[in-house]
Amino acid sequence: MASVPSLASTVQQRLADGLSAALPDAASADPLLRRSDRADFQANGILALAKQLKGNPRELATKVVEAIPANDVLKEIEVSGPGFLNITVTDAAIIDTLAARAADARLGVPFNESAGTTVIDYAQPNVAKEMHVGHLRSAVIGAAMVEILEFTGETVVRRHHIGDWGTQFGMLIQYLIEHPHELDHSSEAEVSGEEAMSNLNRLYKASRALFDSDEEFKTRARARVVDLQAGDEETLALWQRFVDESKIYFYSVFDKLDMDIRDGDVVGESGYNDMLVETCRLLEESGVAVRSEGALCVFFDDVKGPDGNPTPLIVQKSDGGFGYAATDLSAIRDRVQNLKATSLLYVVDARQSLHFKMVFETARRAGWLNDEVKAVQLAFGTVLGKDGKPFKTREGETVRLVDLLDEAVDRASAVVREKAQDLTEAEIAERGAQVGIGAVKYADLSTSAARDYKFDLDQMVSLNGDTSVYLQYAYARIQSILRKAGDAKPAAHRELSLAASERALGLHLDGFGELIAEAAAEYAPHKLAAYLYQLASHYTTFYSECPVLKADTAEQVENRLFLCDLTARTLHQGMALLGIRTPERL
């Protein structure tokens, strides 16, 4: 189906027509339309235009209004103050545009005409290390951006750049060679994520203790790193065991997060090893990188250390080893040249902003990024505890991600059990997981990514306030009304006059498409979360002021059911884009 133009864009068009009819010189002027609390919309563009034409803004505004032909969308245009236009649309126009949205599976949301291919780098855990609370944001924000961009028609390639290479593997592999049964499983049955992680944890601690206390082991471990980098087969096979064991664990955590991570999208640091030498050669031959004290470096005028000397991006160390920069630059080459990306989106902690700024600038100098291909870091802040300090356990350890998710599900299950009237224990467990994981994701996504946020489970699973539980209950309440409606079916009646809260709800529903475009263009999932919270709030007001099943006439019942149904579909679609479930009953 064709996309549905919003009322705002229709009004904008009518105003633009009026402007060019009244003032042919001003054909390209922007009416500057926005939602208003004085009327449905307000246009402020005539003030700037009057200044430009050296005319009286009120007279100009009156001229424009007179030049707009009578139509069934604009009910009233009032010239106010120094030349603002306050615009009210007809009730019929609101219902007509909502009916067009309801008739479309995509709710009338358009595809982005200039859609391209975005590679999103997100959810990047480290092999042989436990995932902690710091890994939450990259996964949650990245997964939401995948859904939002795909919904707008963008081709999205997911990439999970896991930390699966580096000197620590010499120590781990050497220990496994000398203690060959450390990664064996207790039975042939499917291995749990917990068992996989406890194997890796134990082995990591034991090998680290030996490395720190035994000089001969340290020497053997360092020689093993050389074997790994040289591609020795036995060493690589053992390295692969660590990667496989870690994946069992990763996937169990992502599964708990209700997140779809596919094996083919996991391309770790090791995936770019074969490109590193060539990346360095290309940078050095083109003069983008230069040798300094034996290392291959890229320098920047605006990046200096505390001593005032330039701080370079080191692509290759003086001992011939490669740093993160070589891997990240090779990944850019691969994503642009092989995956044909037009945008690269990195969902990475704000503390790595300087590194990525230098990497992107280097790639631009090398010609891998240009006006056609952009790279953006969607930088996120830190997860804080209730006390506003970085989130730690009482013992000062970083918080394990699985513990946090389990606790969220427990809390949510208690809330669901308290409210549940006719749910079985199995249903309470299923809903508890959907509500708990939804609460964690929503708390993260409803804060602008760049800001730090407090992880407060009491707040997250609260039925009141800006929480996913509030949205999920609004959705479930609508489903309950639709079930109770019996023979009455949702139907749009454009001849009815609307109550104030019906109009407010209708106009908000109509803004869904424009909001999605904005959230996609700005990589701002928090804007979608804010839209959905406002939608649920408008619905709550409508529900308290307008009886649905006990409305005055059959037509009014159908029209209000129609508003309920479209609200539910919009909530469901919006929440799905954030990766949050909307249970039919709660």
Disulfide bonds with the S-S distance in Angstrom:
none
